[in-house]
């Protein structure tokens, strides 16, 4: 399997849920205002390898998925209204049917943390759900 399959794994799950990807590599805070509602950003974090056997490595990658929602005038109410949307994304990412298909490259996904944040200190009308996952792949060194 390849590390290159991790980000597409999350994209292929989130895109059908009517989200649009903000494709900047690292800077998620420069998202255009027309993408601030029901968009997402996927970013790699720390990658840890450990041996499985003589030829294979277990690779665990931190993946941060950020979901963006407009908060409008009542941000507290918007957080309550969007929590189900965020939960649906999390459920799809963790669904055994999605992560047990080895052709997708990811053999396991674990939820680590969820943080609900304002978009920026100067703009707390928009909401970010920052979801931290661990994605596990198997790297075969003899392929």
C-alpha positions in Angstrom: 0.0 0.0 0.0 1.0 3.6 -0.4 1.0 6.7 1.8 -0.4 8.4 -1.3 -3.7 6.6 -0.7 -4.5 8.2 2.6 -5.7 11.6 1.6 -7.8 10.2 -1.3 -9.4 7.8 1.2 -10.8 10.7 3.1 -11.7 12.7 0.0 -13.6 9.8 -1.5 -15.7 9.6 1.7 -16.3 13.3 2.3 -17.0 14.4 -1.3 -20.2 12.4 -1.7 -21.5 14.0 1.5 -21.9 17.3 -0.4 -18.7 19.0 0.8 -16.2 20.9 -1.3 -12.5 20.5 -0.7 -10.3 23.5 0.1 -7.2 22.2 -1.7 -4.5 24.3 -0.2 -1.7 22.1 1.0 -1.2 23.5 4.5 -2.9 26.9 5.0 -6.5 26.2 5.7 -7.1 29.7 7.1 -7.0 31.3 3.6 -10.1 29.6 2.5 -12.3 31.7 0.1 -15.5 33.0 1.6 -17.6 31.2 -0.9 -16.2 27.9 0.5 -16.9 28.6 4.1 -20.0 26.5 4.3 -19.8 22.8 4.0 -16.2 22.6 2.9 -13.3 20.6 4.2 -9.5 20.4 4.3 -7.4 17.3 4.8 -3.9 17.5 6.1 -1.2 15.0 7.0 0.3 15.1 10.4 2.9 13.0 12.2 3.7 9.6 10.5 4.9 6.7 12.6 6.2 3.4 11.3 6.7 0.1 13.1 7.7 -3.3 11.8 5.0 -5.9 11.2 7.2 -8.7 9.9 10.5 -8.9 7.9 9.0 -7.3 4.8 6.1 -5.1 5.9 5.7 -2.0 8.0 2.7 -0.8 9.8 2.3 3.0 9.1 0.2 5.1 11.3 -0.5 8.6 10.0 -2.1 11.5 11.8 -4.7 13.0 9.5 -6.5 16.2 10.4 -9.8 16.8 8.7 -11.3 20.3 9.1 -15.0 20.9 8.3 -16.1 24.5 7.7 -19.6 25.8 8.4 -21.1 29.2 8.4 -22.3 30.3 11.8 -24.5 33.1 10.7 -25.9 35.3 13.5 -26.5 32.7 16.2 -23.2 30.7 16.3 -24.2 28.7 19.3 -27.3 27.4 17.5 -25.3 26.8 14.4 -22.8 24.6 16.4 -25.8 22.6 17.7 -27.2 22.3 14.1 -23.9 21.3 12.5 -22.8 18.7 15.0 -24.9 16.0 13.3 -23.2 16.9 10.0 -19.8 16.5 11.5 -20.8 13.3 13.2 -22.0 11.9 9.8 -18.5 12.6 8.3 -16.8 10.9 11.3 -19.1 7.9 11.0 -18.4 7.4 7.3 -14.6 7.7 7.9 -14.8 5.1 10.7 -17.2 2.7 8.9 -15.8 -0.8 8.8 -16.9 -1.2 5.2 -14.8 1.8 4.1 -11.7 0.8 6.0 -11.7 -2.9 5.5 -11.4 -2.7 1.7 -7.7 -3.1 1.3 -7.8 -1.8 -2.2 -8.5 1.6 -0.7 -5.1 1.4 1.1 -6.3 2.3 4.6 -6.8 -0.7 6.8 -7.9 1.1 9.9 -9.0 4.6 11.0 -9.3 5.7 14.6 -10.8 8.9 15.9 -8.4 10.7 18.3 -9.9 14.1 19.0 -12.6 16.6 17.9 -12.2 20.3 18.5 -14.9 22.9 17.7 -13.2 26.2 16.9 -14.0 29.7 15.6 -12.7 30.3 12.1 -10.5 33.1 13.5 -10.2 35.3 16.5 -11.6 38.2 14.4 -14.3 36.0 12.9 -16.1 33.8 15.3 -19.3 33.6 13.1 -17.9 30.6 11.2 -17.2 27.2 12.7 -14.4 24.7 12.2 -14.7 21.1 13.3 -11.1 20.0 13.6 -11.1 16.2 13.6 -7.9 14.3 14.3 -7.7 10.7 13.0 -5.1 8.0 12.9 -5.0 6.2 9.6 -3.2 2.9 9.4 -1.7 1.4 6.2 0.5 -1.5 5.6 3.7 -0.7 3.6 5.1 -3.7 1.8 8.8 -3.2 1.2 9.2 -6.0 -1.3 6.5 -4.7 -3.8 
